[in-house]
Amino acid sequence: MAGKTRQKSAANVAESASLSLNERILKECHILYTDPDNGLIRIAETVDLTLLAPRKKITILLIGNHSAGKSTFINWYIEEHIQKTGVAIETQGFTFVTSGRKRESLTGNATLHLYSHFEPLRNIEGVVDYLVTEISTSKQKKFSLVTFVDTPGLVDGDMKYPFDVNKAILWLGDLADLIFVFFDPIGQALCKRTLTLVEQLSETHADRMRFYLSKADEAGHEGDRQRVLMQIVQELCKRPGLNRTGFDMPTIYIPNSNKPSRCMNQIEEVCSDIEKTINQTVQNTLNTLEKDCENIATLIQEKLEQDREACSYNLRSWTKGILFYMLGILLLMLLGLNFLIENVISHDIFHYLLGDHVCEAVLSYLQPINRIWHEISSAHRVYFYFVIFLLAVFFFMFAKFTSRRQPTLSRRQKRQLLENKDYVQNYSKGKKQTLYKEYLHQSVAEHDL
């Protein structure tokens, strides 16, 4: 910024050093937006632009029938038994599983305080009482950049949920970066509630959805697995929203060295998909950062241009207002002088007071009014005064009307806008370039950068 150098320093150097590159990039981008003094969100508010801070983790929503293996997958991914598993309906609410400094469990209100972007969930009656966050210290795989949302097991029939589970899942689907749908080959994979939700989510988020045949090692022989896959795919394709080309359903199960299986296990593809989404999120965040910086700089420039135009307009208005105001005063002065000369002061006294030259000049200016004055009969001269007075009043009112001013920025406000523009264009965009270079350095040769 002009006159100042705004530098960011890490609050905790040791903590920053322990972060992976992707974690650090997302964290620093988040700070660029949320800094209370110089954050892009605060700067954008000065030009009436609303920005959302990028999230530091991706969100993965897991849905499926009960005992489909959603909780088991989370436990395997983070390599910690944090979620209850079993044939019974273990997950009755929504559980957010995320990484943190220490093992902790948070209730509904604390969960919404931690994830402020999920605050609208309060509008769905009963959900808050069934929200839980499980914080784990695990650093396995890419868990430090992921928040899993484990959903209630879906069943048909007389099962009653304490809240509108369909509405809640659909709302969460709007915010999720990935939606994993687990089909259990030995459970209720084809339950109507699951298929209906999957179809509704697919209408707007087909690109985020991934379908998996979970517990594939328990489906019997290869022929049995193929029949199960065909049944599920056929049932899905009966629904118009899911009947599309390129449909894929990998078979996955939790590896167990004590229970080897000949079934193809594509669970590592799930991990690769998560990592790919994280990388895409990092790129999207950096691209959005640059776009937001350009938008802010453009809006600041437009606001300064509008201020210059307003100042120019005010100057013209002030000039016109002064001109009409002086015309009104001149009319009243001429009318007053003419009245004095004709009715109060004699010409000799007038010449004596002002002198011959000044008196002749004044009389020449008064000649048009004086000529009209003598052409009007004495009975109508009062109307003449009245008309001249109204004309002067008109000039005063017109002067007030034409001299109306447009609001302008103070010097302090203009200086602040220029500093913000300089900060956004130089520091924030410069930071983006640095972070992008560090990100590309992971996979691109040094001479290509």
C-alpha positions as CSV (number, residue, x, y, z in Angstrom):
1,M,0.0,0.0,0.0
2,A,1.0,3.6,-0.6
3,G,3.1,4.9,2.3
4,K,2.9,1.6,4.1
5,T,4.2,-1.9,3.8
6,R,1.7,-4.5,5.0
7,Q,3.4,-7.7,5.7
8,K,1.8,-10.9,6.9
9,S,3.6,-13.0,9.5
10,A,2.6,-16.5,10.6
11,A,1.0,-16.6,14.1
12,N,2.7,-20.0,14.8
13,V,5.8,-20.8,12.8
14,A,6.0,-24.3,14.2
15,E,2.5,-25.1,13.2
16,S,3.0,-23.6,9.7
17,A,6.1,-25.7,9.2
18,S,4.1,-28.9,10.0
19,L,1.5,-28.2,7.3
20,S,1.6,-29.8,3.9
21,L,1.9,-27.5,0.9
22,N,-1.7,-27.8,-0.1
23,E,-2.8,-27.2,3.5
24,R,-0.6,-24.1,3.7
25,I,-1.9,-22.7,0.4
26,L,-5.5,-23.1,1.4
27,K,-4.8,-21.7,4.9
28,E,-3.0,-18.6,3.5
29,C,-5.7,-18.0,0.9
30,H,-8.3,-18.2,3.7
31,I,-6.3,-15.6,5.8
32,L,-6.1,-13.3,2.8
33,Y,-9.9,-13.2,2.8
34,T,-10.6,-13.1,6.5
35,D,-7.9,-10.9,7.9
36,P,-9.8,-8.4,10.1
37,D,-7.7,-5.4,9.1
38,N,-6.8,-6.0,5.4
39,G,-8.9,-9.0,4.4
40,L,-10.4,-9.1,0.9
41,I,-13.9,-9.6,2.4
42,R,-13.5,-6.3,4.4
43,I,-12.0,-4.5,1.4
44,A,-14.8,-5.8,-0.9
45,E,-17.4,-4.4,1.5
46,T,-16.1,-0.9,0.8
47,V,-17.2,-1.2,-2.8
48,D,-20.5,-3.1,-2.1
49,L,-19.1,-6.5,-3.1
50,T,-19.8,-9.6,-1.1
51,L,-17.2,-12.3,-1.0
52,L,-17.1,-15.7,0.6
53,A,-13.9,-17.0,2.2
54,P,-12.6,-20.2,0.7
55,R,-12.8,-23.2,2.8
56,K,-9.6,-24.8,4.1
57,K,-10.8,-28.3,3.6
58,I,-13.0,-30.2,1.1
59,T,-16.3,-31.7,2.2
60,I,-17.2,-35.2,1.3
61,L,-20.8,-36.3,1.9
62,L,-21.4,-40.1,2.3
63,I,-24.9,-41.5,1.8
64,G,-26.3,-45.0,1.5
65,N,-28.6,-47.5,3.2
66,H,-27.8,-48.5,6.7
67,S,-24.8,-50.9,7.1
68,A,-23.5,-49.9,3.7
69,G,-20.0,-49.3,5.1
70,K,-20.0,-45.5,5.3
71,S,-18.7,-45.3,8.8
72,T,-16.3,-48.2,8.2
73,F,-14.8,-46.4,5.2
74,I,-14.2,-43.3,7.3
75,N,-12.5,-45.3,10.1
76,W,-10.3,-47.0,7.5
77,Y,-9.4,-43.7,5.7
78,I,-8.3,-42.0,8.9
79,E,-6.9,-45.2,10.4
80,E,-8.7,-44.6,13.7
81,H,-11.9,-46.2,15.1
82,I,-13.9,-43.0,15.5
83,Q,-17.3,-44.0,14.1
84,K,-19.4,-46.8,15.4
85,T,-20.0,-49.6,12.9
86,G,-22.4,-52.5,12.7
87,V,-25.4,-54.1,11.0
88,A,-27.8,-52.0,13.1
89,I,-28.4,-48.3,12.3
90,E,-25.5,-46.8,14.2
91,T,-25.5,-43.4,12.7
92,Q,-28.8,-41.7,13.4
93,G,-27.8,-38.1,12.8
94,F,-25.1,-36.3,10.9
95,T,-21.5,-36.7,12.0
96,F,-18.8,-34.4,10.8
97,V,-15.4,-36.1,11.0
98,T,-12.4,-33.7,10.7
99,S,-8.8,-33.4,11.8
100,G,-7.6,-31.2,14.6
101,R,-5.1,-30.7,17.4
102,K,-6.7,-33.1,19.9
103,R,-9.4,-35.7,20.1
104,E,-12.7,-34.0,20.8
105,S,-16.5,-34.5,20.3
106,L,-18.7,-31.4,19.6
107,T,-22.4,-31.2,19.9
108,G,-24.8,-29.5,17.5
109,N,-24.3,-25.8,18.5
110,A,-20.6,-26.2,18.7
111,T,-20.6,-27.9,15.3
112,L,-22.4,-24.9,13.7
113,H,-20.1,-22.5,15.4
114,L,-17.1,-24.4,13.9
115,Y,-18.7,-24.7,10.5
116,S,-20.4,-21.3,10.1
117,H,-21.3,-22.0,6.5
118,F,-23.6,-24.9,7.7
119,E,-25.6,-22.5,9.9
120,P,-28.7,-22.6,7.7
121,L,-29.1,-26.2,8.9
122,R,-30.8,-24.7,11.9
123,N,-33.8,-23.9,9.7
124,I,-34.5,-27.7,9.4
125,E,-36.3,-28.5,12.5
126,G,-34.7,-31.1,14.8
127,V,-31.4,-31.4,12.9
128,V,-29.2,-29.4,15.4
129,D,-29.9,-32.0,18.1
130,Y,-28.5,-34.7,15.9
131,L,-25.4,-32.9,14.7
132,V,-22.0,-34.2,16.1
133,T,-18.5,-33.4,15.2
134,E,-15.7,-35.9,15.8
135,I,-12.2,-34.3,15.8
136,S,-9.4,-36.7,15.3
137,T,-5.6,-36.1,15.4
138,S,-5.1,-38.5,12.5
139,K,-2.8,-37.3,9.7
140,Q,-3.2,-40.3,7.5
141,K,-3.6,-40.0,3.8
142,K,-5.1,-36.6,3.0
143,F,-7.4,-36.4,6.0
144,S,-6.0,-33.1,7.2
145,L,-7.6,-31.5,4.1
146,V,-10.9,-33.4,4.3
147,T,-14.1,-33.2,6.3
148,F,-16.3,-36.2,6.1
149,V,-20.1,-35.9,6.6
150,D,-21.5,-39.2,7.7
151,T,-25.3,-39.4,7.2
152,P,-28.0,-41.5,8.8
153,G,-28.5,-45.0,7.2
154,L,-31.4,-44.8,4.8
155,V,-34.2,-47.3,5.1
156,D,-37.8,-47.6,3.8
157,G,-40.9,-48.6,5.6
158,D,-42.0,-47.3,9.0
159,M,-38.6,-46.0,10.0
160,K,-39.2,-42.5,11.5
161,Y,-36.4,-39.9,11.5
162,P,-36.5,-37.1,14.1
163,F,-36.0,-34.6,11.3
164,D,-36.5,-34.3,7.5
165,V,-33.5,-36.4,6.5
166,N,-34.1,-36.0,2.8
167,K,-34.2,-32.2,3.0
168,A,-31.1,-32.1,5.2
169,I,-29.1,-34.4,2.8
170,L,-30.1,-32.4,-0.2
171,W,-29.0,-29.2,1.4
172,L,-25.7,-30.7,2.4
173,G,-25.3,-32.0,-1.1
174,D,-25.3,-28.3,-2.3
175,L,-22.2,-27.6,-0.2
176,A,-20.3,-30.9,-0.6
177,D,-17.3,-31.1,-3.0
178,L,-17.8,-34.8,-3.4
179,I,-20.8,-37.1,-2.8
180,F,-20.0,-40.8,-2.2
181,V,-23.0,-43.2,-2.6
182,F,-22.4,-46.6,-1.1
183,F,-24.5,-49.6,-2.2
184,D,-24.4,-52.6,0.0
185,P,-24.6,-55.9,-1.9
186,I,-26.2,-57.8,1.0
187,G,-28.3,-55.0,2.6
188,Q,-31.0,-52.7,1.2
189,A,-29.0,-51.2,-1.6
190,L,-32.1,-50.7,-3.7
191,C,-34.2,-49.0,-1.0
192,K,-36.6,-46.4,-2.5
193,R,-35.4,-43.6,-0.2
194,T,-31.8,-44.0,-1.3
195,L,-32.6,-44.1,-5.0
196,T,-34.9,-41.1,-4.7
197,L,-32.2,-39.0,-3.0
198,V,-29.6,-40.1,-5.4
199,E,-31.7,-39.1,-8.3
200,Q,-32.5,-35.7,-6.8
201,L,-28.8,-35.0,-6.1
202,S,-27.8,-36.1,-9.5
203,E,-30.1,-33.5,-11.1
204,T,-27.7,-30.7,-10.1
205,H,-24.6,-32.4,-8.8
206,A,-23.9,-35.3,-11.1
207,D,-20.3,-34.2,-11.6
208,R,-19.6,-34.5,-7.9
209,M,-21.2,-37.9,-7.4
210,R,-19.4,-41.2,-7.1
211,F,-21.0,-44.6,-6.9
212,Y,-19.4,-47.6,-5.1
213,L,-20.4,-51.2,-4.5
214,S,-19.1,-51.4,-0.9
215,K,-18.4,-54.6,1.0
216,A,-17.7,-56.2,-2.4
217,D,-15.8,-59.1,-0.8
218,E,-19.0,-60.2,1.0
219,A,-21.0,-60.5,-2.2
220,G,-20.0,-64.1,-2.8
221,H,-18.2,-65.3,-6.0
222,E,-17.4,-63.2,-9.0
223,G,-20.6,-64.2,-10.7
224,D,-22.7,-63.1,-7.7
225,R,-21.0,-59.8,-7.6
226,Q,-21.7,-59.2,-11.3
227,R,-25.3,-60.0,-10.8
228,V,-25.5,-57.6,-7.9
229,L,-23.8,-54.9,-9.9
230,M,-26.2,-55.4,-12.8
231,Q,-29.3,-55.3,-10.6
232,I,-28.1,-52.1,-9.0
233,V,-27.1,-50.5,-12.3
234,Q,-30.4,-51.5,-13.9
235,E,-32.4,-50.1,-11.1
236,L,-30.5,-46.8,-11.2
237,C,-30.9,-46.5,-15.0
238,K,-34.6,-46.9,-14.7
239,R,-34.7,-43.4,-13.3
240,P,-34.3,-40.7,-16.0
241,G,-32.0,-38.6,-13.9
242,L,-29.5,-41.4,-13.5
243,N,-29.7,-42.9,-17.0
244,R,-26.5,-41.5,-18.5
245,T,-23.5,-42.7,-20.4
246,G,-20.2,-43.4,-18.7
247,F,-21.8,-44.8,-15.6
248,D,-19.2,-46.4,-13.3
249,M,-19.5,-48.3,-10.0
250,P,-16.1,-49.5,-8.7
251,T,-16.1,-52.4,-6.2
252,I,-14.5,-51.6,-2.9
253,Y,-14.0,-53.2,0.5
254,I,-11.8,-52.7,3.5
255,P,-8.6,-54.7,3.1
256,N,-8.0,-57.3,5.8
257,S,-4.7,-59.2,5.8
258,N,-6.3,-61.9,8.0
259,K,-9.1,-62.3,5.4
260,P,-7.7,-62.3,1.9
261,S,-10.1,-62.0,-1.0
262,R,-9.7,-62.5,-4.7
263,C,-12.2,-59.8,-5.4
264,M,-10.9,-56.7,-7.2
265,N,-10.5,-53.9,-4.6
266,Q,-10.6,-50.4,-6.1
267,I,-10.6,-48.6,-2.8
268,E,-7.3,-46.9,-3.7
269,E,-9.1,-45.2,-6.6
270,V,-11.4,-43.6,-3.9
271,C,-8.3,-42.1,-2.3
272,S,-7.0,-40.9,-5.7
273,D,-10.3,-39.3,-6.4
274,I,-10.1,-37.4,-3.0
275,E,-6.6,-36.3,-3.7
276,K,-7.6,-35.1,-7.2
277,T,-10.5,-33.1,-5.8
278,I,-8.2,-31.5,-3.3
279,N,-5.7,-30.5,-6.0
280,Q,-8.6,-29.1,-8.1
281,T,-9.9,-27.2,-5.1
282,V,-6.4,-25.6,-4.5
283,Q,-6.3,-24.5,-8.2
284,N,-9.9,-23.2,-8.0
285,T,-9.1,-21.3,-4.9
286,L,-6.1,-19.6,-6.4
287,N,-8.0,-18.8,-9.6
288,T,-10.9,-17.4,-7.6
289,L,-8.4,-15.3,-5.5
290,E,-7.0,-13.7,-8.7
291,K,-10.5,-13.1,-10.1
292,D,-11.7,-11.5,-6.8
293,C,-8.6,-9.3,-6.7
294,E,-9.4,-8.1,-10.2
295,N,-13.0,-7.5,-9.4
296,I,-12.1,-5.4,-6.3
297,A,-9.5,-3.4,-8.2
298,T,-12.0,-2.7,-11.0
299,L,-14.8,-1.7,-8.6
300,I,-12.4,0.6,-6.7
301,Q,-11.4,2.3,-10.0
302,E,-15.0,2.7,-11.0
303,K,-15.8,4.2,-7.6
304,L,-12.9,6.7,-8.0
305,E,-14.1,7.6,-11.5
306,Q,-17.6,8.1,-10.2
307,D,-16.2,10.4,-7.5
308,R,-14.3,12.4,-10.1
309,E,-17.4,12.8,-12.2
310,A,-19.4,13.8,-9.1
311,C,-16.8,16.5,-8.3
312,S,-17.0,17.8,-11.9
313,Y,-20.8,17.8,-11.7
314,N,-20.7,19.6,-8.4
315,L,-18.4,22.3,-9.8
316,R,-20.7,22.9,-12.7
317,S,-23.7,22.9,-10.5
318,W,-22.1,25.4,-8.1
319,T,-21.2,27.7,-11.0
320,K,-24.7,27.7,-12.4
321,G,-26.2,28.2,-8.9
322,I,-23.9,31.2,-8.3
323,L,-24.9,32.7,-11.7
324,F,-28.6,32.4,-11.1
325,Y,-28.3,33.6,-7.5
326,M,-26.4,36.7,-8.6
327,L,-29.0,37.4,-11.3
328,G,-31.7,37.3,-8.7
329,I,-29.8,39.7,-6.5
330,L,-29.1,42.0,-9.5
331,L,-32.8,42.2,-10.3
332,L,-33.6,43.1,-6.7
333,M,-30.9,45.7,-6.6
334,L,-31.9,47.3,-9.8
335,L,-35.6,47.3,-8.7
336,G,-34.6,48.9,-5.4
337,L,-32.4,51.6,-7.0
338,N,-35.1,52.5,-9.4
339,F,-37.6,52.8,-6.6
340,L,-35.3,55.0,-4.6
341,I,-34.5,57.3,-7.6
342,E,-38.2,57.6,-8.6
343,N,-39.8,58.0,-5.3
344,V,-37.3,58.8,-2.5
345,I,-34.1,60.4,-3.6
346,S,-34.0,63.3,-6.0
347,H,-31.7,63.4,-9.0
348,D,-29.6,66.2,-7.5
349,I,-29.0,64.3,-4.3
350,F,-28.2,61.1,-6.3
351,H,-25.6,63.0,-8.4
352,Y,-24.2,64.6,-5.2
353,L,-23.9,61.2,-3.4
354,L,-22.4,59.2,-6.3
355,G,-20.8,61.7,-8.5
356,D,-21.6,62.4,-12.1
357,H,-19.7,59.5,-13.7
358,V,-21.1,56.8,-11.4
359,C,-24.5,58.3,-11.5
360,E,-24.6,58.2,-15.3
361,A,-23.4,54.5,-15.3
362,V,-26.1,53.5,-12.8
363,L,-28.8,55.4,-14.8
364,S,-27.7,53.6,-18.0
365,Y,-28.2,50.2,-16.3
366,L,-31.5,51.3,-15.0
367,Q,-32.7,52.7,-18.3
368,P,-34.5,49.5,-19.5
369,I,-36.4,49.2,-16.2
370,N,-37.0,53.0,-16.1
371,R,-38.4,52.9,-19.6
372,I,-40.8,50.1,-18.7
373,W,-41.6,52.0,-15.4
374,H,-42.7,55.1,-17.3
375,E,-44.8,53.1,-19.8
376,I,-46.8,51.5,-17.0
377,S,-49.5,53.5,-15.4
378,S,-49.2,54.4,-11.7
379,A,-52.1,52.2,-10.9
380,H,-50.3,49.1,-12.3
381,R,-46.8,49.8,-11.1
382,V,-47.3,47.7,-7.9
383,Y,-47.8,44.7,-10.2
384,F,-44.6,45.5,-12.0
385,Y,-42.7,45.4,-8.6
386,F,-44.5,42.1,-7.8
387,V,-43.5,40.5,-11.2
388,I,-39.9,41.6,-10.8
389,F,-39.9,40.2,-7.2
390,L,-41.3,36.9,-8.4
391,L,-38.7,36.7,-11.1
392,A,-36.0,37.3,-8.6
393,V,-37.5,34.6,-6.3
394,F,-37.6,32.2,-9.4
395,F,-33.9,32.8,-10.0
396,F,-33.1,32.1,-6.3
397,M,-35.1,28.8,-6.4
398,F,-33.6,27.8,-9.7
399,A,-30.1,28.6,-8.3
400,K,-30.9,26.3,-5.3
401,F,-32.2,23.6,-7.7
402,T,-29.2,23.7,-10.1
403,S,-26.6,23.8,-7.3
404,R,-27.7,20.5,-5.8
405,R,-24.6,18.4,-5.1
406,Q,-23.8,14.8,-5.5
407,P,-22.1,12.9,-2.6
408,T,-18.4,12.7,-3.0
409,L,-15.6,10.9,-1.2
410,S,-13.5,12.6,1.5
411,R,-9.7,12.8,1.0
412,R,-9.3,10.1,3.6
413,Q,-11.8,7.8,1.8
414,K,-10.0,8.3,-1.5
415,R,-6.6,7.7,0.1
416,Q,-8.0,4.5,1.7
417,L,-9.4,3.3,-1.6
418,L,-6.1,3.9,-3.4
419,E,-4.3,2.0,-0.7
420,N,-6.7,-0.9,-0.9
421,K,-6.3,-1.0,-4.7
422,D,-2.6,-1.0,-4.4
423,Y,-2.7,-3.7,-1.7
424,V,-5.0,-6.0,-3.8
425,Q,-3.1,-5.6,-7.0
426,N,0.4,-5.8,-5.6
427,Y,0.3,-7.8,-2.3
428,S,-2.7,-10.1,-2.8
429,K,-2.2,-10.9,-6.5
430,G,1.6,-11.2,-5.8
431,K,0.9,-13.7,-3.0
432,K,-1.3,-15.7,-5.4
433,Q,1.5,-15.8,-8.0
434,T,3.9,-17.0,-5.3
435,L,1.5,-19.7,-4.0
436,Y,0.8,-20.9,-7.5
437,K,4.4,-21.2,-8.3
438,E,5.0,-23.2,-5.1
439,Y,2.0,-25.4,-6.0
440,L,3.3,-26.1,-9.6
441,H,6.8,-26.7,-8.3
442,Q,5.4,-30.0,-6.8
443,S,4.9,-31.5,-10.3
444,V,6.6,-29.3,-12.9
445,A,10.4,-29.1,-13.5
446,E,12.2,-26.0,-12.3
447,H,13.1,-24.8,-15.9
448,D,9.4,-24.9,-16.9
449,L,8.3,-22.4,-14.3
